[in-house]
Amino acid sequence: MSKSGSLISIQGLGKVYRVGEVQVEALRGVDLEVTAGEFVAICGPSGSGKSTLFHILGGLTPPSSGSVSIDGTDLAKMTDSGRTNMRKTKVGFVFQKYNLLPTLSARDNIAIARHIAGKPLEHDAWFAEVLDLLGISGRLDHKPRAMSGGEQQRVAIARAIVNHPAILLADEPTGNLDTKNSDTVLNVLRGLNERLGQTILMITHNPEAAAYGHRTVNMRDGQIVY
């Protein structure tokens, strides 16, 4: 843990992109603390900086200023290989588009995450509880085209958490789903948080989806406005 007791500690975070001769400030002095076991919804209009924040938290892009600490480790001080290893072990990603490989079964799509982390897909207690919570035990041999959108997203969630990451980053996880499947996926995320203690940060534009979290952080123009 960081000295503040937070699993995630963000201080004065800034990100500037250059578009030709123009500088675009995607993040402007963001401060945020997230403790282990929290379920935090990040809300805001398009262009508010939500996705940029997630990309930095996931070690996918470096900040221009400020600091980000995950479990006591400053991302800016990590090597490229260190950030890659962090993505394998500490952070899971779920996206609006499920990003499943269409030629592989659900089981093999999940197994990819274990393979990348150098682990076999063992049916251990954690994996068994994940499958039970997600309700996909009977769908593991099916390919994505044979599954509904909600089932595909649940497989994507299983892939994201199969290595038991400290943090799950969910970027509009219900954006492609109807109301019924959205409710199912949101209840799955809540169950992961309540039953397994999974720390979750979720981007959403939907206030009803945000209500599934413990608290909502609102962003606008690259800043947290609460």
C-alpha positions in Angstrom: 0.0 0.0 0.0 1.0 3.6 -0.4 1.8 5.6 2.7 -1.6 7.3 2.4 -3.2 3.8 2.8 -4.7 4.0 -0.7 -4.4 1.3 -3.3 -4.4 4.0 -5.9 -3.0 7.4 -5.2 -3.1 10.1 -7.9 -1.6 13.5 -7.3 -1.5 16.5 -9.6 -2.0 14.3 -12.7 -1.7 16.1 -16.0 -1.6 14.8 -19.6 -1.0 16.9 -22.7 -1.3 15.6 -26.2 0.2 17.3 -29.2 -2.0 17.4 -32.3 0.1 19.1 -34.9 1.0 22.5 -33.5 -1.8 22.4 -31.0 -1.5 21.2 -27.4 -4.5 19.5 -25.9 -4.8 19.2 -22.1 -6.6 15.9 -21.5 -6.0 16.0 -17.8 -5.4 19.0 -15.6 -4.2 18.5 -12.0 -6.3 15.4 -11.1 -6.1 14.2 -7.5 -7.8 10.9 -6.5 -7.4 8.3 -3.8 -9.0 4.8 -4.0 -8.8 2.3 -1.2 -8.7 -1.5 -1.7 -12.1 -2.9 -2.0 -13.8 0.2 -3.4 -16.1 0.3 -6.4 -15.8 3.7 -7.9 -17.7 5.0 -10.9 -16.0 7.7 -13.0 -18.6 9.8 -14.9 -18.4 12.7 -17.3 -19.1 13.8 -20.9 -17.1 12.7 -23.9 -13.7 14.4 -23.8 -13.7 14.9 -20.0 -10.5 12.9 -19.6 -12.0 9.6 -18.3 -10.4 7.3 -20.8 -7.0 9.1 -20.6 -7.1 8.6 -16.8 -7.7 4.9 -17.3 -4.9 4.5 -19.9 -2.5 6.1 -17.4 -3.7 3.9 -14.6 -3.3 0.8 -16.8 0.3 1.8 -17.7 -0.7 2.2 -21.3 0.4 5.8 -21.6 2.6 8.0 -19.4 1.5 11.1 -17.7 2.9 14.5 -18.6 3.0 15.7 -15.0 2.0 14.6 -11.5 2.3 11.1 -10.0 0.3 7.8 -10.0 1.0 5.2 -7.4 -0.5 1.7 -7.5 -0.1 -0.4 -4.4 2.8 1.8 -3.3 4.7 1.8 -6.6 5.1 5.0 -8.6 4.3 4.2 -12.3 6.7 6.9 -13.5 9.6 5.0 -11.8 8.8 1.7 -13.5 10.6 0.4 -16.6 8.7 -0.5 -19.7 9.0 -4.2 -18.6 7.8 -3.3 -15.1 4.7 -1.6 -16.5 4.0 -4.6 -18.7 4.3 -6.9 -15.7 2.0 -4.7 -13.8 -0.7 -5.0 -16.5 -0.3 -8.8 -16.3 -0.6 -9.1 -12.6 -2.2 -6.0 -11.0 -4.6 -4.6 -13.5 -7.5 -6.2 -15.4 -9.2 -4.4 -18.3 -12.8 -4.6 -19.5 -13.9 -2.6 -22.5 -17.2 -1.6 -24.2 -16.4 -3.9 -27.1 -15.7 -7.3 -25.6 -12.5 -7.8 -27.6 -12.9 -11.6 -27.6 -11.0 -13.6 -30.3 -13.8 -14.9 -32.5 -12.1 -18.2 -33.4 -11.5 -19.3 -29.8 -13.9 -20.7 -27.3 -14.8 -18.8 -24.1 -12.4 -21.1 -22.2 -9.5 -20.3 -24.6 -10.2 -16.6 -24.5 -9.9 -16.7 -20.7 -6.8 -18.9 -20.9 -5.0 -16.3 -23.0 -4.7 -14.0 -19.9 -3.3 -16.9 -17.9 -0.8 -17.8 -20.7 0.4 -14.2 -21.0 1.0 -14.2 -17.2 2.9 -17.4 -17.5 0.3 -19.5 -15.6 -1.8 -22.5 -16.7 -5.6 -22.2 -16.6 -6.1 -24.3 -13.5 -9.6 -24.8 -12.1 -8.5 -23.4 -8.7 -10.8 -22.1 -6.0 -10.6 -18.5 -7.3 -11.4 -19.5 -10.9 -14.2 -21.7 -9.7 -15.8 -18.9 -7.7 -15.3 -16.5 -10.7 -17.1 -18.9 -13.0 -19.9 -19.4 -10.5 -20.4 -15.7 -9.9 -20.3 -14.9 -13.7 -22.7 -17.8 -14.5 -20.7 -18.9 -17.5 -19.6 -22.4 -16.5 -21.9 -24.0 -19.1 -20.7 -21.7 -21.9 -16.9 -22.3 -21.8 -16.9 -24.4 -24.9 -18.9 -21.9 -27.0 -17.3 -19.4 -29.3 -18.3 -15.7 -29.2 -20.7 -15.9 -32.1 -22.8 -18.4 -30.2 -23.1 -16.2 -27.1 -25.2 -13.1 -26.4 -23.6 -9.8 -25.8 -24.1 -10.1 -22.0 -22.5 -13.6 -22.1 -19.5 -12.2 -24.1 -19.0 -9.4 -21.6 -19.1 -11.8 -18.7 -16.4 -13.9 -20.5 -14.4 -10.7 -21.0 -14.7 -10.0 -17.3 -13.6 -13.5 -16.4 -10.5 -12.9 -18.7 -9.8 -9.6 -16.9 -9.9 -11.0 -13.4 -8.6 -14.6 -13.9 -5.2 -13.6 -12.6 -6.7 -12.0 -9.5 -5.6 -8.4 -10.3 -5.7 -5.8 -7.5 -7.6 -3.5 -9.8 -10.3 -4.0 -12.4 -10.7 -1.1 -14.9 -14.0 -1.2 -16.7 -14.5 1.2 -19.6 -18.2 1.6 -20.4 -18.8 -2.2 -19.8 -22.5 -1.9 -20.6 -22.2 0.5 -23.5 -23.1 -2.2 -26.1 -25.8 -4.0 -24.0 -29.5 -3.7 -23.6 -31.1 -3.0 -20.3 -31.5 -6.6 -19.2 -27.9 -7.6 -20.0 -26.6 -4.3 -18.6 -28.3 -5.1 -15.2 -26.7 -8.6 -15.3 -23.2 -7.3 -16.0 -23.5 -4.6 -13.3 -24.7 -7.1 -10.8 -21.8 -9.3 -11.7 -19.4 -6.4 -11.0 -21.1 -5.7 -7.7 -20.8 -9.3 -6.8 -17.1 -9.4 -7.6 -16.7 -6.4 -5.3 -18.9 -7.6 -2.5 -18.1 -11.3 -2.5 -14.4 -11.3 -3.6 -13.3 -7.8 -2.6 -12.3 -6.8 -6.1 -11.4 -3.1 -6.4 -13.2 -1.7 -9.4 -13.0 1.6 -11.3 -15.7 1.9 -13.9 -16.2 4.6 -16.6 -19.9 5.1 -17.4 -22.1 7.9 -18.7 -25.1 6.3 -17.2 -26.2 7.5 -13.7 -28.1 4.3 -13.1 -24.9 2.3 -13.7 -22.9 4.6 -11.6 -25.3 3.9 -8.7 -23.9 0.3 -8.5 -20.6 1.7 -7.1 -19.8 3.0 -3.6 -19.2 6.5 -4.9 -19.2 8.5 -8.1 -16.3 10.8 -9.3 -17.4 13.3 -11.9 -15.0 14.7 -14.5 -15.2 17.6 -16.8 -12.6 19.3 -19.0 -9.8 17.1 -17.6 -10.6 17.8 -14.0 -12.5 16.1 -11.1 -15.5 18.3 -10.3 -17.4 16.0 -7.9 
